[in-house]
């Protein structure tokens, strides 16, 4: 049906346009949706294949790194054991002093007329003392022999390094047959941290 509107244009009502199903390009939109959907599916499939390939590679890498980490842990344990042994060796090497060195220095310091009878240590922790007991025999020169011995001890570099004080603790006189014997005790205080 044809409809004619003879009214002037300013009086005419706007015609409402009725939309019909034929006006929509359904086929066009259906084709676009189908292409986009299958393209997305193809891209998702490619991404899934790529991720699966990467996952497989990462699993191999994890297995390799796990094997290497076991080797590294074994080496770390071995290194720790070696360090412990080295530390123990250093502690032994860094002893405060060696008794053999001390005894050699003592032997070098013994003078004519002096005989050593006993060595001992006493004290606790930081206050250790070396006691040197001996005797001097001579015809009236016993106290001079003991004095020379103490002087030699004080001059000895080993004794000077190890001890703060070296003093004569006491002297006692006794008679053995027809000779005068002077027994003495020398007291040597170790320096802090040397014993």
C-alpha positions in Angstrom: 0.0 0.0 0.0 1.2 3.4 -0.9 0.5 6.3 1.3 0.8 9.9 0.2 1.1 12.7 2.7 0.0 16.0 1.3 0.5 18.1 4.3 3.1 20.8 4.3 6.4 19.6 5.6 6.3 21.6 8.8 3.0 20.0 9.8 4.0 16.5 8.9 4.7 14.1 11.7 7.9 12.2 11.7 7.2 8.8 10.7 8.3 6.1 13.0 10.3 3.7 11.1 9.6 0.2 11.9 12.5 -2.1 11.9 12.1 -5.5 10.4 14.2 -8.6 10.6 15.2 -8.2 7.1 16.9 -4.9 7.9 19.5 -6.6 10.1 22.4 -8.2 8.3 22.2 -11.4 10.3 24.2 -13.5 7.9 27.0 -10.9 8.0 27.2 -10.9 11.8 26.9 -14.7 12.0 29.8 -15.1 9.6 31.9 -12.5 11.6 31.1 -14.3 14.9 31.9 -17.7 13.5 35.3 -16.5 12.1 36.2 -14.7 15.4 35.1 -17.8 17.5 37.1 -20.3 15.4 40.1 -17.9 15.3 40.0 -17.6 19.1 39.8 -21.4 19.3 42.7 -21.8 17.0 44.8 -19.3 18.9 43.8 -20.9 22.3 44.8 -24.3 20.9 48.2 -23.0 19.6 48.8 -21.4 23.0 47.9 -24.7 24.8 50.3 -26.6 22.6 53.0 -24.0 23.2 52.5 -24.1 26.9 52.5 -27.9 26.9 55.8 -27.8 25.0 57.2 -25.2 27.5 56.0 -27.3 30.5 57.7 -30.3 29.1 60.9 -28.3 28.7 60.6 -26.9 32.2 60.1 -30.4 33.7 63.3 -31.5 32.0 65.1 -28.4 33.4 63.7 -29.1 36.9 64.9 -32.7 36.8 68.4 -31.5 35.6 68.5 -28.8 38.4 67.4 -31.3 41.0 70.3 -33.6 40.0 72.7 -30.7 40.1 71.4 -29.5 43.5 72.0 -32.9 44.9 75.6 -32.7 43.7 75.9 -29.2 45.1 74.5 -30.3 48.5 77.0 -33.2 48.6 79.8 -30.8 47.8 78.5 -28.3 50.4 78.5 -31.0 53.1 82.0 -32.1 52.1 83.2 -28.4 52.1 81.7 -28.0 55.6 83.6 -31.1 56.8 86.8 -29.8 55.3 86.3 -26.4 56.9 85.7 -28.0 60.3 88.9 -30.0 60.0 90.9 -26.9 58.9 89.5 -25.0 61.9 90.6 -27.8 64.2 94.0 -27.8 62.6 94.3 -24.0 63.0 93.4 -24.3 66.6 96.1 -26.9 67.2 98.6 -24.8 65.2 97.7 -21.6 67.2 98.3 -23.0 70.6 99.4 -20.4 73.1 102.8 -22.1 73.5 104.5 -25.4 73.1 105.9 -27.1 76.2 109.0 -28.3 74.2 109.8 -24.6 73.4 109.4 -23.7 77.0 111.6 -26.6 78.2 114.3 -25.7 75.7 114.3 -22.1 76.8 114.5 -23.3 80.4 117.4 -25.6 79.6 119.2 -22.7 77.9 118.7 -20.5 81.0 120.1 -22.9 83.6 123.5 -21.6 84.9 126.4 -23.3 86.6 125.7 -24.6 90.1 121.9 -24.8 89.6 119.9 -28.0 89.3 116.2 -28.1 88.6 114.2 -30.6 90.6 110.6 -30.0 89.7 108.2 -28.0 87.3 104.5 -27.5 88.0 101.7 -25.2 87.1 98.9 -23.9 89.3 96.0 -21.6 89.0 92.7 -21.4 87.2 91.5 -19.9 83.9 93.3 -16.6 83.5 95.8 -16.8 86.5 98.2 -19.6 85.7 101.6 -19.8 87.3 104.6 -21.9 86.4 106.6 -23.0 89.5 110.3 -23.9 88.9 111.9 -25.7 91.9 115.6 -26.3 92.1 118.7 -26.4 94.2 122.0 -24.5 94.1 125.2 -26.0 95.5 128.5 -24.1 95.8 131.1 -23.0 98.3 129.4 -19.9 99.5 128.1 -18.8 96.1 124.7 -20.5 96.2 122.7 -17.3 96.3 124.8 -15.8 93.4 124.1 -18.9 91.3 120.3 -18.6 92.0 120.5 -14.8 91.1 122.3 -15.6 87.8 119.7 -18.2 87.0 116.8 -15.7 87.6 118.6 -13.1 85.5 119.0 -15.6 82.6 115.3 -16.5 82.8 114.3 -12.8 82.6 116.6 -12.2 79.6 115.3 -15.3 77.7 113.0 -14.1 74.9 110.7 -17.1 75.2 110.2 -16.5 78.9 109.7 -12.7 78.3 107.0 -13.5 75.7 105.1 -16.0 77.9 105.4 -14.5 81.4 104.5 -11.2 83.0 106.4 -11.7 86.3 109.3 -13.9 87.1 110.3 -13.7 90.8 112.0 -15.8 93.4 109.2 -17.0 95.7 111.4 -18.3 98.5 114.8 -19.8 99.3 115.5 -22.4 102.0 119.0 -23.5 103.2 119.9 -27.0 104.3 123.0 -28.9 104.9 123.8 -32.1 103.0 126.9 -33.8 104.6 129.4 -31.0 104.6 127.9 -28.9 101.7 125.3 -26.1 102.0 122.4 -26.6 99.7 119.9 -23.8 98.9 116.5 -24.9 97.7 114.5 -22.3 95.8 111.2 -21.8 94.1 110.9 -19.4 91.1 107.3 -18.2 90.4 106.5 -17.2 86.8 103.1 -15.7 86.1 101.7 -16.3 82.6 100.6 -13.4 80.6 96.9 -13.1 80.0 95.9 -15.5 77.2 99.3 -17.2 76.9 98.5 -20.4 78.8 
